[in-house]
Amino acid sequence: MFLAAGAIAVGASARQAEPLYKDKSAPVDQRVDDLLGRMTLHEKVLQLQNRASGKADQIDGIFSGQSYGTTHEMGMSAYDCAVMYAKLHEYMRSHTRLGIPVLACAEGIQGIVQNGCTLFPHALAQGSTFNPGLVERMTAAAGEEASAIGIRQVLSPVLDIARELRWGRIEETYGEDPFLIAEMGIAFVKGYQSRGIACMPKHFVAHGSPSGGLNCASVAGGERDLYNLYLYPFRRVIRETSPMAVMSCYSAYDGVPVSGSRRYMTDILRGELGFDGYVYSDWGSVERLMTFHHAVATREEAARMALLAGIDVNVDSSYETLERQVEDGQIPLECIDEAVRRVLRVKFALGLFDGSTVDTASVVGIVRNAGKVALAKEVADESAVLLENKGGILPLDTRKYRSIAVVGPNSSQALYGDYAWTGPDTDEGVGLLQGISELVGDEVAINHAEGCDWWSRDTTHISEAVDAVRNSDVAIVAIGTRSTYLGRGPKYSTAGEGFDLSSLELPGVQQQLLEAVAAVGKPMIVVFISGKPLAMPWVKENADALLVQWYAGEQQGRSMADILFGRVNPSGKLNVSFPRSTGNTPCFYNHYATDREEPFDQPGSPEEPKGHYVFDKPEPLWNFGAGLSYTTFEYEKCVMSDSVLRSGDTLTVEVTVRNTGKMDGKEVVQLYVHDKVSSVATPKQQLKAFAKKLVGRGKSATFTLTLPVSELAFYNADMQEVVEPGEFEIQIGAASDDIRIRRNVVVER
């Protein structure tokens, strides 16, 4: 078939009239430059701001024909949100002058924060799995839900380091070790990215060690801590996953407000770490340059300081002042253009300009389907940490224990943490009591009483728990903390964002409850459900067993029941050490030798006061990497690829582990490094590799660990990154304080 010449001419003319930025075959940078050249100053400044979405019928009233950089919605069901985003995306295409899409964001640290999405375990629980592959599967599943809803950016992962245990946000971290954090963060980002969802590592930088444990307080430290410790997870996640966004932090480091610092947000983040996406302010962090840090006197100055520092998208209202500041000559237009260019580049890279649609019909089949709920339980199963099991009381034998008391303030309520979509006193998930009841059915009698709440000094109900225990063969006591998403009306939280503790003792009267239950004389199993470690020396001395369950998502009760009764063998390892007391903090494992080892005296006790400490010892109750199993593992053999290494080499270590018990189980083989002599202090030991694998009973398995020589680098006295030649001890074990094999390697020049 032939077309008339006139028709060909019309078609060619139409193609020529199409703006370059709408040509999906054109290079992204060319499309960005073309669009940027067509935008007014007002349109540009709107791209540097976030605008909250509302209901589908409110879109025009909220956006008024204008496109913004990002948007969010936190109150709708997954389906209603998908309907709204479908209409919003179409609105941006057809009712704005240039058709610039808006980037829909959501919290996604433990699943998507839209009502009805799958509630996965929180970040601290993800970290205790020591299984990056499992976390990658989890975020790929959450990414499917995000994509179905129309969300293309999640505001996670958190790469903060859990060194200050009074801080309420420990639950959002992967733990105290920068290597583990990097490994988990990389897996987290890869999972989401596999479903076309951009991630936003946060909080850049050094946010997780605030003074006094108070959220947003300043962080003390020098250049060496900054480079050796706090930048490490960001450096690796940026290098190995190329995330499209990074979130700045509220806090100051060494007295400098980070969100107002060009050195931190541009010179280091972009220049040294190679980040090339856009930077998103933590909520209110720009205005806090004025109201909190008092670094500037006005909103205008706060906006100018943040923009020039490198904050591209602001979530408070300060960036409304940018347009006037450009017109008044206070901010060069080039600075606006550069920030807008970064935002647009991400939108083009995500395909938002190229017919991105939301298939609302797919939401019901994708969101919180059976496969994802099963995956949530799998993550929970691998996250629980068994710390005490005296006399092998666990797993429980229903033939021996015909009645069970399930008591304690955390016994009946499912607990999720501060970034799940549930509110206080909701029942979307399965709590411990329900999980146990479902498992034992009519086979075992259950006596339940909470005994006390999780926060107050009310002791009037402890007797109810004592009665329940007295009428049972064994007691399961569920204690710990509670936290609820800050945007959902948290009530009486003892952990979570903005809920920091001055004391790390058990809140309320939980200690009195434990002592009263123990006085009955029945076997006592403590289930510690929490978002952070607390000081529990009494539990270590008196409980028959201790299981730690960081907030484990919607299947937490079924997971814990399966572990208690032996259907699941626990395999989690501690990713954050437990203190002996509040004064025993910090208690992280990777300390300098000078910080714990005292050559002049031995630690004292209440019975025999001595020195350093007078009444205690500085070591934690339970160390990083610890975690028991219902089976036993023997480390049979270790083969290293070499004992002399040079720059650019990678050491390969093969460790053979035999399951010598009576149950299949998963072991986490951990490799630590000790630099024997270094020109500046280095940690006593540092995790540098780990691997998790199922080993059948009576069988052996080989674990392969790799250690690049570059991982031995540190910043010396001249702040140069170096690998100093010399001898290093390679430590292989089941925990940082359970080293089974030691080998030496030499690094030559």
Secondary structure, 3 states (H helix, E strand, C coil): CCCCHHHHHHHHHHHHHCCHHHCCCCCHHHHHHHHHHHCCHHHHHHCCEEEECCCHHHHHHHHCCCCCCEEECCCCEHHHHHHHHHHHHHHHHHHCCCCCCCEEEECCCCCCCCECCCCCCCHHHHHHCCCHHHHHHHHHHHHHHHHHHCCCEECCCECCCCCCCCCHHHHHCCCCCHHHHHHHHHHHHHHHHCCCCECCCECECCCCCCHHHCCCCCECCCHHHHHHHHHHHHHHHHHHHCCCEEEECCCEECCEEHHHCHHHHHHHHHHHCCCCCEEECCCCCCCHHHHCCCCCCCHHHHHHHHHHHCCCEECCCHHHHHHHHHHCCCCCHHHHHHHHHHHHHHHHHCCCCCCCCCCHHHHHHHCCCHHHHHHHHHHHHHHCEEEEEHHHCCCCCCCCCCEEEEECCCCCCCCCECCCCCCCCCCCCCCHHHHHHHHHCCCCEEEEECCCCCCCCCCCCHHHHHHHHHCCCEEEEEEECCCECHHHCCCCCCCCCCCCCCCCCCCCCHHHHHHHHHHHCCCEEEEEEECCCCCCHHHHHHCCEEEEEECCCCCHHHHHHHHHCCCCCCCCCCCCCECCCHHHCCCCCCCEHHHCCCCCCCCCCCCCCCCCCCCCCCCCCECCCCCECCCCEEEEEEEECCCEECCCCEEEEEEEEEECCCCCEEEEEEEEEEECCCCCCCECCEEEEEEEEEECCCCEEEEEEEEEHHHHCEECCCCCEECCCEEEEEEEEEECCEEEEEEEEEECC
